[in-house]
């Protein structure tokens, strides 16, 4: 099924990738829709009087979530930083020194704030201007 020509091999490979991506997205959307419709309606409308709000343990939450402005990315950043701190700080050496949990929480807040600021700055970059400036600069340097 393979050929010595790149174009003959490339087209079926691209088609397979597109079909695979289409079917995985389709199945993922069906799974999310099924999970959303399986939630009981009483839990959506019931008031949460007996639940106490969780207060941050260490520092107050900063506005890093408003800098990111995407719920999926916010959750991914928070999950990533908590996993990173858990693996490389808490489990590796911090828990042996002290039972205090405020230090790692503050570190998570700091890393989340830095990643939120990076996200805000990357979102404001004009890619067209950046790419055309670098292309023009490389053309002028080559002459």
Secondary structure, DSSP 4 states (H G I P E B T S, - for coil): ---S-HHHHHHHHHHHHHHHHHHHHHHHHHHHHHHHHTS-HHHHHS---SPPPPPPSSSPP-THHHHH--HHHHHHHHHHHHHHHIIIIIIIIIHHH----HHHHHHHHHHHHHHHHHHHHHHT--HHHHHHHHHHHHHHHH-
